[in-house]
Amino acid sequence: GRMWAYTVGFTVLPHVGGFLGWFLNRKEIPVWYEKLKKPSWCPSRRMFPVAWTVLYTGMGYASYLVWNDLGGCSSKAIVPLGLYGAQLALNWAWPPLFFGARNLNMALVDILCLDGLAIGTLCSWYPINRVAALLLLPYLGWLAMATCLTIRIWKDNPEQKPGKSD
């Protein structure tokens, strides 16, 4: 029974910060985000909650697989789960930086660091559990798109760069 609880806990964990980020910044989306200049390939607003639900579920379950294969919180788990935790923290920090603070500079720095940590997480997980590493591939694909989108919004909305203008 306990393993079931761990599986659910690890799988749900990424959703906590994702939901909080959405909840705290949900009012900024129609007010501010909709007015930004965005590229034609920007996904519809309705795509984001669907995509993040799938991605957070996959990465959460993958983290459980790695944790389980390493025998829990052992010394061997420090680097692979530390990288995961660090990238998750940067993932959770992006919405408050982008939507809440309207700080495109910091949001860009955040997502570029996030990309590096997410790649590092995948590389550290691959020798431990290939399924877990493969479960991160859709996330890395989405992050690549989100990074390009952040760069384009940052470049195309220069007056927004310093932070809140109102």
N, CA, C and O of each residue as an XYZ file, in Angstrom:
664
protein
N       0.807     -1.203      0.000
C       0.000      0.000      0.000
C       0.843      1.257      0.000
O       0.450      2.272     -0.576
N       2.014      1.198      0.649
C       2.850      2.390      0.768
C       3.421      2.815     -0.581
O       3.517      4.011     -0.859
N       3.803      1.845     -1.429
C       4.377      2.195     -2.730
C       3.360      2.950     -3.580
O       3.723      3.855     -4.332
N       2.081      2.574     -3.459
C       1.024      3.276     -4.184
C       1.002      4.748     -3.765
O       0.868      5.632     -4.610
N       1.131      5.008     -2.473
C       1.129      6.382     -1.956
C       2.333      7.172     -2.478
O       2.204      8.343     -2.833
N       3.504      6.525     -2.522
C       4.695      7.183     -3.068
C       4.509      7.498     -4.546
O       4.853      8.588     -5.004
N       3.965      6.542     -5.286
C       3.727      6.742     -6.721
C       2.831      7.954     -6.948
O       3.136      8.816     -7.772
N       1.729      8.013     -6.217
C       0.787      9.127     -6.343
C       1.450     10.437     -5.893
O       1.311     11.462     -6.559
N       2.155     10.402     -4.787
C       2.811     11.606     -4.263
C       3.802     12.203     -5.249
O       3.758     13.402     -5.528
N       4.695     11.373     -5.778
C       5.680     11.850     -6.748
C       5.002     12.345     -8.030
O       5.435     13.331     -8.627
N       3.937     11.653     -8.445
C       3.239     12.016     -9.683
C       2.473     13.329     -9.528
O       2.388     14.114    -10.473
N       1.921     13.569     -8.352
C       1.132     14.779     -8.105
C       2.023     15.997     -7.821
O       1.652     17.121     -8.161
N       3.183     15.789     -7.208
C       4.033     16.897     -6.768
C       4.232     18.005     -7.809
O       4.013     19.168     -7.472
N       4.634     17.713     -9.056
C       4.849     18.812    -10.006
C       3.595     19.659    -10.254
O       3.692     20.851    -10.546
N       2.419     19.034    -10.135
C       1.163     19.748    -10.360
C       0.922     20.836     -9.308
O       0.261     21.835     -9.588
N       1.460     20.641     -8.101
C       1.227     21.583     -7.000
C       1.733     22.974     -7.380
O       0.982     23.948     -7.330
N       3.003     23.062     -7.758
C       3.574     24.348     -8.150
C       2.966     24.885     -9.431
O       2.778     26.092     -9.578
N       2.655     23.983    -10.366
C       2.022     24.393    -11.613
C       0.663     25.018    -11.369
O       0.327     26.046    -11.956
N      -0.114     24.392    -10.501
C      -1.445     24.925    -10.176
C      -1.320     26.260     -9.447
O      -2.042     27.210     -9.749
N      -0.398     26.326     -8.484
C      -0.193     27.581     -7.747
C       0.217     28.718     -8.677
O      -0.282     29.837     -8.563
N       1.132     28.417     -9.599
C       1.574     29.422    -10.565
C       0.417     29.936    -11.403
O       0.295     31.137    -11.644
N      -0.427     29.020    -11.844
C      -1.605     29.416    -12.618
C      -2.557     30.236    -11.752
O      -3.008     31.309    -12.154
N      -2.857     29.722    -10.564
C      -3.839     30.361     -9.682
C      -3.430     31.798     -9.326
O      -4.248     32.716     -9.377
N      -2.160     31.977     -8.966
C      -1.684     33.294     -8.544
C      -1.608     34.291     -9.703
O      -1.706     35.499     -9.488
N      -1.435     33.797    -10.914
C      -1.219     34.680    -12.064
C      -2.368     34.676    -13.066
O      -2.269     35.321    -14.110
N      -3.455     33.965    -12.775
C      -4.540     33.787    -13.743
C      -5.171     35.102    -14.194
O      -5.653     35.193    -15.323
N      -5.177     36.107    -13.344
C      -5.787     37.396    -13.711
C      -4.904     38.205    -14.661
O      -5.401     39.061    -15.393
N      -3.591     37.936    -14.651
C      -2.658     38.663    -15.528
C      -2.756     38.201    -16.978
O      -2.380     38.938    -17.889
N      -3.255     37.000    -17.195
C      -3.268     36.454    -18.548
C      -4.203     37.261    -19.461
O      -3.758     37.746    -20.501
N      -5.493     37.419    -19.099
C      -6.342     38.209    -20.005
C      -5.975     39.692    -20.030
O      -6.154     40.352    -21.053
N      -5.471     40.220    -18.928
C      -5.181     41.656    -18.821
C      -3.912     42.032    -19.584
O      -3.901     43.000    -20.344
N      -2.852     41.264    -19.378
C      -1.531     41.645    -19.881
C      -1.058     40.757    -21.026
O      -0.685     41.264    -22.084
N      -1.067     39.443    -20.833
C      -0.512     38.512    -21.811
C      -1.193     38.625    -23.170
O      -0.524     38.588    -24.202
N      -2.504     38.761    -23.178
C      -3.247     38.836    -24.444
C      -2.832     40.033    -25.278
O      -2.958     40.001    -26.502
N      -2.339     41.091    -24.645
C      -1.950     42.321    -25.358
C      -0.526     42.262    -25.905
O      -0.139     43.116    -26.703
N       0.259     41.267    -25.488
C       1.633     41.150    -25.976
C       1.648     40.726    -27.440
O       0.762     40.008    -27.904
N       2.667     41.181    -28.153
C       2.879     40.730    -29.528
C       3.477     39.319    -29.443
O       4.508     39.107    -28.804
N       2.805     38.352    -30.104
C       3.245     36.958    -30.066
C       3.357     36.422    -31.494
O       2.654     36.896    -32.386
N       4.230     35.441    -31.720
C       4.363     34.884    -33.072
C       3.123     34.079    -33.472
O       2.340     33.658    -32.620
N       2.962     33.876    -34.767
C       1.795     33.149    -35.297
C       1.737     31.705    -34.784
O       0.658     31.120    -34.703
N       2.885     31.137    -34.443
C       2.936     29.736    -34.001
C       2.728     29.580    -32.486
O       2.887     28.483    -31.950
N       2.380     30.653    -31.808
C       2.106     30.586    -30.370
C       0.878     29.698    -30.133
O      -0.172     29.934    -30.730
N       0.994     28.682    -29.271
C      -0.171     27.817    -29.015
C      -1.332     28.605    -28.404
O      -1.138     29.634    -27.757
N      -2.519     28.101    -28.625
C      -3.731     28.681    -28.042
C      -3.645     28.596    -26.522
O      -3.050     27.668    -25.975
N      -4.249     29.577    -25.844
C      -4.266     29.571    -24.367
C      -4.858     28.282    -23.819
O      -4.459     27.825    -22.748
N      -5.800     27.693    -24.535
C      -6.445     26.453    -24.070
C      -5.500     25.254    -24.107
O      -5.732     24.266    -23.411
N      -4.453     25.326    -24.899
C      -3.480     24.221    -25.002
C      -2.628     24.080    -23.739
O      -2.248     22.971    -23.366
N      -2.333     25.194    -23.087
C      -1.364     25.183    -21.988
C      -1.776     24.303    -20.802
O      -0.960     23.501    -20.346
N      -3.011     24.417    -20.278
C      -3.358     23.539    -19.149
C      -3.354     22.060    -19.518
O      -2.983     21.218    -18.701
N      -3.762     21.742    -20.734
C      -3.770     20.342    -21.191
C      -2.332     19.825    -21.279
O      -2.005     18.756    -20.766
N      -1.485     20.615    -21.943
C      -0.081     20.212    -22.108
C       0.599     20.040    -20.753
O       1.268     19.034    -20.519
N       0.431     21.021    -19.853
C       1.110     20.937    -18.561
C       0.587     19.804    -17.692
O       1.349     19.228    -16.915
N      -0.688     19.471    -17.803
C      -1.214     18.334    -17.044
C      -0.513     17.047    -17.487
O      -0.096     16.249    -16.647
N      -0.383     16.847    -18.779
C       0.292     15.658    -19.319
C       1.774     15.669    -18.951
O       2.314     14.658    -18.503
N       2.430     16.817    -19.141
C       3.871     16.905    -18.890
C       4.217     16.729    -17.415
O       5.150     15.998    -17.082
N       3.468     17.395    -16.523
C       3.721     17.250    -15.088
C       3.466     15.824    -14.617
O       4.198     15.312    -13.770
N       2.434     15.178    -15.157
C       2.149     13.786    -14.782
C       3.302     12.881    -15.201
O       3.754     12.041    -14.423
N       3.775     13.054    -16.433
C       4.891     12.237    -16.932
C       6.163     12.442    -16.136
O       6.823     11.474    -15.760
N       6.518     13.707    -15.872
C       7.763     13.959    -15.141
C       7.647     13.520    -13.687
O       8.618     13.039    -13.103
N       6.462     13.683    -13.102
C       6.271     13.252    -11.721
C       6.409     11.744    -11.574
O       7.089     11.259    -10.669
N       5.753     10.999    -12.480
C       5.864      9.540    -12.439
C       7.301      9.111    -12.721
O       7.802      8.180    -12.091
N       7.964      9.775    -13.656
C       9.361      9.457    -13.966
C      10.247      9.658    -12.737
O      11.150      8.861    -12.483
N       9.985     10.728    -11.974
C      10.794     10.969    -10.771
C      10.581      9.855     -9.746
O      11.507      9.473     -9.031
N       9.355      9.340     -9.683
C       9.092      8.201     -8.803
C       9.927      6.992     -9.245
O      10.540      6.325     -8.412
N       9.950      6.711    -10.545
C      10.719      5.561    -11.058
C      12.194      5.671    -10.668
O      12.797      4.687    -10.240
N      12.770      6.853    -10.813
C      14.185      7.067    -10.475
C      14.389      6.922     -8.968
O      15.317      6.243     -8.528
N      13.535      7.550     -8.188
C      13.617      7.455     -6.730
C      13.533      5.992     -6.287
O      14.318      5.548     -5.449
N      12.587      5.249     -6.849
C      12.389      3.842     -6.496
C      13.603      2.992     -6.896
O      14.059      2.154     -6.119
N      14.121      3.211     -8.108
C      15.274      2.436     -8.576
C      16.540      2.714     -7.760
O      17.418      1.857     -7.655
N      16.626      3.917     -7.185
C      17.798      4.269     -6.373
C      17.610      3.906     -4.904
O      18.467      4.207     -4.073
N      16.488      3.257     -4.583
C      16.240      2.823     -3.214
C      15.833      3.951     -2.281
O      16.158      3.929     -1.093
N      15.126      4.930     -2.811
C      14.661      6.049     -1.984
C      15.675      7.173     -1.951
O      16.426      7.379     -2.904
N      15.690      7.883     -0.866
C      16.566      9.053     -0.723
C      17.954      8.631     -0.256
O      18.364      8.933      0.865
N      18.667      7.936     -1.125
C      20.025      7.478     -0.824
C      21.025      8.515     -1.322
O      20.652      9.490     -1.974
N      22.295      8.292     -1.009
C      23.336      9.204     -1.496
C      23.407      9.178     -3.022
O      23.779     10.177     -3.637
N      23.056      8.047     -3.639
C      23.057      7.941     -5.105
C      21.972      8.805     -5.732
O      22.046      9.131     -6.917
N      20.958      9.181     -4.943
C      19.818      9.955     -5.462
C      20.066     11.465     -5.431
O      19.301     12.225     -6.024
N      21.123     11.908     -4.746
C      21.341     13.353     -4.560
C      21.420     14.092     -5.892
O      20.702     15.073     -6.091
N      22.276     13.644     -6.808
C      22.442     14.359     -8.085
C      21.208     14.219     -8.978
O      20.663     15.236     -9.407
N      20.740     12.987     -9.278
C      19.592     12.898    -10.200
C      18.317     13.554     -9.677
O      17.598     14.199    -10.440
N      18.029     13.398     -8.382
C      16.816     14.020     -7.841
C      17.052     15.489     -7.485
O      16.113     16.285     -7.464
N      18.303     15.845     -7.208
C      18.649     17.255     -6.979
C      18.481     18.074     -8.251
O      17.942     19.180     -8.217
N      18.943     17.528     -9.376
C      18.745     18.199    -10.669
C      17.259     18.330    -10.973
O      16.797     19.376    -11.430
N      16.524     17.270    -10.718
C      15.075     17.287    -10.939
C      14.407     18.374    -10.086
O      13.601     19.159    -10.585
N      14.752     18.408     -8.802
C      14.174     19.405     -7.899
C      14.523     20.821     -8.319
O      13.682     21.717     -8.252
N      15.767     21.028     -8.753
C      16.206     22.364     -9.186
C      15.468     22.801    -10.448
O      15.038     23.950    -10.549
N      15.319     21.887    -11.414
C      14.612     22.263    -12.636
C      13.131     22.498    -12.341
O      12.505     23.366    -12.949
N      12.569     21.722    -11.406
C      11.161     21.902    -11.042
C      10.960     23.268    -10.378
O       9.964     23.945    -10.636
N      11.901     23.666     -9.529
C      11.821     24.985     -8.880
C      11.862     26.107     -9.926
O      11.105     27.073     -9.826
N      12.737     25.983    -10.923
C      12.797     26.999    -11.984
C      11.535     26.965    -12.846
O      11.066     28.004    -13.312
N      10.991     25.771    -13.053
C       9.734     25.628    -13.795
C       8.624     26.395    -13.071
O       7.876     27.154    -13.686
N       8.533     26.188    -11.778
C       7.511     26.852    -10.958
C       7.751     28.355    -10.862
O       6.799     29.117    -10.695
N       9.005     28.796    -10.965
C       9.336     30.225    -10.843
C       8.979     31.015    -12.103
O       8.782     32.228    -12.038
N       8.895     30.335    -13.246
C       8.670     31.053    -14.502
C       7.357     31.840    -14.534
O       7.395     33.026    -14.861
N       6.188     31.247    -14.211
C       4.940     32.031    -14.287
C       4.928     33.289    -13.409
O       4.493     34.340    -13.879
N       5.392     33.223    -12.142
C       5.419     34.465    -11.357
C       6.359     35.524    -11.946
O       6.079     36.720    -11.855
N       7.466     35.092    -12.544
C       8.386     36.053    -13.161
C       7.767     36.662    -14.413
O       7.799     37.877    -14.608
N       7.204     35.802    -15.260
C       6.662     36.251    -16.541
C       5.344     36.997    -16.365
O       5.218     38.147    -16.784
N       4.365     36.345    -15.747
C       3.028     36.926    -15.622
C       2.902     37.862    -14.417
O       2.371     38.966    -14.531
N       3.396     37.407    -13.264
C       3.237     38.177    -12.036
C       4.071     39.443    -12.039
O       3.532     40.539    -11.885
N       5.394     39.310    -12.213
C       6.298     40.463    -12.217
C       6.356     41.131    -13.591
O       6.838     42.257    -13.716
N       5.867     40.441    -14.618
C       5.958     40.916    -16.012
C       7.405     41.234    -16.367
O       7.689     42.174    -17.109
N       8.318     40.424    -15.818
C       9.746     40.649    -16.014
C      10.257     39.671    -17.068
O      10.660     38.550    -16.756
N      10.230     40.123    -18.327
C      10.629     39.243    -19.430
C      12.112     38.898    -19.370
O      12.506     37.810    -19.789
N      12.936     39.803    -18.859
C      14.372     39.504    -18.719
C      14.595     38.315    -17.784
O      15.292     37.362    -18.132
N      13.999     38.383    -16.599
C      14.186     37.303    -15.622
C      13.512     36.015    -16.069
O      14.033     34.927    -15.825
N      12.359     36.125    -16.723
C      11.681     34.929    -17.236
C      12.561     34.235    -18.273
O      12.620     33.006    -18.317
N      13.242     35.018    -19.105
C      14.140     34.452    -20.111
C      15.342     33.769    -19.461
O      15.703     32.654    -19.836
N      15.959     34.436    -18.490
C      17.092     33.829    -17.771
C      16.633     32.534    -17.089
O      17.330     31.520    -17.133
N      15.459     32.580    -16.464
C      14.908     31.412    -15.780
C      14.753     30.236    -16.746
O      15.204     29.129    -16.452
N      14.121     30.467    -17.891
C      13.834     29.344    -18.791
C      15.102     28.809    -19.450
O      15.179     27.616    -19.743
N      16.090     29.658    -19.688
C      17.360     29.171    -20.245
C      18.087     28.278    -19.233
O      18.643     27.244    -19.602
N      18.079     28.680    -17.962
C      18.663     27.832    -16.906
C      17.847     26.550    -16.741
O      18.404     25.469    -16.553
N      16.532     26.685    -16.813
C      15.637     25.525    -16.727
C      15.957     24.515    -17.816
O      16.004     23.313    -17.555
N      16.177     24.993    -19.032
C      16.522     24.087    -20.144
C      17.758     23.259    -19.814
O      17.773     22.044    -20.007
N      18.790     23.927    -19.316
C      20.033     23.223    -18.971
C      19.826     22.191    -17.878
O      20.340     21.076    -17.962
N      19.073     22.564    -16.852
C      18.813     21.626    -15.756
C      17.931     20.460    -16.197
O      18.131     19.330    -15.749
N      16.961     20.722    -17.068
C      16.084     19.644    -17.554
C      16.879     18.654    -18.403
O      16.673     17.445    -18.299
N      17.786     19.160    -19.243
C      18.653     18.278    -20.041
C      19.574     17.489    -19.109
O      19.777     16.289    -19.298
N      20.125     18.166    -18.106
C      20.965     17.489    -17.117
C      20.211     16.402    -16.370
O      20.756     15.334    -16.090
N      18.946     16.684    -16.049
C      18.101     15.690    -15.370
C      17.937     14.467    -16.249
O      18.133     13.342    -15.787
N      17.583     14.667    -17.508
C      17.399     13.543    -18.435
C      18.692     12.735    -18.556
O      18.658     11.506    -18.498
N      19.816     13.406    -18.721
C      21.104     12.707    -18.861
C      21.463     11.916    -17.605
O      22.021     10.822    -17.695
N      21.146     12.466    -16.438
C      21.464     11.755    -15.195
C      20.505     10.585    -14.961
O      20.869      9.605    -14.311
N      19.289     10.685    -15.485
C      18.299      9.615    -15.304
C      18.491      8.457    -16.276
O      18.153      7.320    -15.950
N      19.016      8.722    -17.444
C      19.098      7.687    -18.487
C      19.802      6.409    -18.024
O      19.294      5.318    -18.282
N      20.956      6.504    -17.347
C      21.594      5.252    -16.893
C      20.837      4.549    -15.751
O      21.039      3.358    -15.511
N      19.978      5.283    -15.061
C      19.237      4.730    -13.921
C      17.962      4.043    -14.389
O      17.672      2.909    -14.009
N      17.198      4.764    -15.235
C      15.915      4.231    -15.709
C      15.597      4.876    -17.052
O      15.236      6.050    -17.123
N      15.739      4.085    -18.116
C      15.534      4.626    -19.467
C      14.106      5.088    -19.696
O      13.885      6.075    -20.398
N      13.126      4.394    -19.117
C      11.721      4.796    -19.265
C      11.523      6.181    -18.653
O      10.861      7.036    -19.241
N      12.096      6.398    -17.474
C      11.988      7.704    -16.810
C      12.597      8.793    -17.691
O      12.009      9.863    -17.852
N      13.773      8.526    -18.262
C      14.431      9.504    -19.139
C      13.563      9.784    -20.362
O      13.406     10.937    -20.763
N      13.003      8.740    -20.951
C      12.150      8.920    -22.138
C      10.871      9.680    -21.815
O      10.348     10.403    -22.663
N      10.361      9.521    -20.589
C       9.167     10.266    -20.167
C       9.432     11.782    -20.112
O       8.490     12.574    -20.136
N      10.705     12.181    -20.040
C      11.042     13.604    -20.027
C      11.127     14.201    -21.434
O      11.145     15.424    -21.578
N      11.180     13.369    -22.463
C      11.324     13.899    -23.823
C      10.182     14.831    -24.255
O      10.459     15.881    -24.835
N       8.906     14.488    -23.993
C       7.854     15.451    -24.358
C       8.015     16.786    -23.624
O       7.761     17.848    -24.193
N       8.432     16.723    -22.375
C       8.679     17.927    -21.577
C       9.778     18.775    -22.216
O       9.635     19.991    -22.341
N      10.879     18.126    -22.620
C      11.969     18.872    -23.259
C      11.511     19.484    -24.579
O      11.920     20.594    -24.921
N      10.667     18.769    -25.322
C      10.117     19.309    -26.564
C       9.276     20.549    -26.299
O       9.412     21.561    -26.987
N       8.410     20.462    -25.301
C       7.559     21.606    -24.945
C       8.407     22.762    -24.431
O       8.142     23.920    -24.754
N       9.429     22.452    -23.629
C      10.330     23.498    -23.121
C      11.050     24.209    -24.265
O      11.250     25.423    -24.215
N      11.439     23.461    -25.289
C      12.101     24.074    -26.448
C      11.165     25.096    -27.100
O      11.576     26.208    -27.429
N       9.898     24.701    -27.280
C       8.917     25.624    -27.851
C       8.717     26.814    -26.916
O       8.699     27.957    -27.373
N       8.565     26.565    -25.605
C       8.334     27.629    -24.625
C       9.520     28.586    -24.562
O       9.340     29.789    -24.377
N      10.735     28.054    -24.717
C      11.936     28.891    -24.721
C      11.938     29.797    -25.950
O      12.194     30.996    -25.842
N      11.653     29.224    -27.111
C      11.586     30.025    -28.345
C      10.496     31.087    -28.235
O      10.685     32.221    -28.676
N       9.360     30.725    -27.649
C       8.254     31.659    -27.469
C       8.656     32.793    -26.515
O       8.360     33.961    -26.771
N       9.326     32.442    -25.423
C       9.790     33.445    -24.466
C      10.776     34.405    -25.137
O      10.694     35.617    -24.941
N      11.703     33.864    -25.927
C      12.680     34.702    -26.634
C      11.964     35.651    -27.597
O      12.272     36.842    -27.644
N      11.005     35.116    -28.365
C      10.271     35.963    -29.324
C       9.475     37.058    -28.616
O       9.482     38.207    -29.059
N       8.790     36.719    -27.525
C       8.010     37.714    -26.781
C       8.952     38.761    -26.187
O       8.647     39.953    -26.199
N      10.092     38.315    -25.669
C      11.101     39.214    -25.098
C      11.611     40.181    -26.169
O      11.735     41.380    -25.921
N      11.910     39.646    -27.378
C      12.426     40.482    -28.467
C      11.354     41.408    -29.042
O      11.642     42.560    -29.368
N      10.124     40.914    -29.168
C       9.058     41.657    -29.858
C       8.292     42.627    -28.961
O       7.459     43.389    -29.452
N       8.558     42.611    -27.666
C       7.864     43.494    -26.724
C       8.887     44.249    -25.868
O       8.906     44.102    -24.646
N       9.743     45.064    -26.517
C      10.841     45.693    -25.764
C      10.382     46.604    -24.636
O      11.076     46.726    -23.626
N       9.230     47.244    -24.785
C       8.779     48.143    -23.731
C       8.378     47.384    -22.483
O       8.238     47.983    -21.417
N       8.189     46.070    -22.595
C       7.784     45.245    -21.462
C       8.990     44.729    -20.669
O       8.825     44.217    -19.562
N      10.193     44.859    -21.222
C      11.375     44.232    -20.611
C      11.691     44.638    -19.174
O      12.003     43.754    -18.377
N      11.631     45.928    -18.784
C      12.038     46.280    -17.419
C      11.140     45.745    -16.316
O      11.569     45.688    -15.164
N       9.938     45.360    -16.617
C       9.008     44.894    -15.588
C       7.681     45.599    -15.783
O       7.381     46.072    -16.879
N       6.893     45.670    -14.737
C       5.558     46.296    -14.832
C       5.696     47.755    -15.251
O       6.489     48.511    -14.691
N       4.897     48.128    -16.254
C       4.965     49.511    -16.733
C       3.796     50.335    -16.189
O       3.795     51.560    -16.311
N       2.802     49.673    -15.592
C       1.651     50.453    -15.107
C       1.716     50.698    -13.630
O       0.825     51.337    -13.071
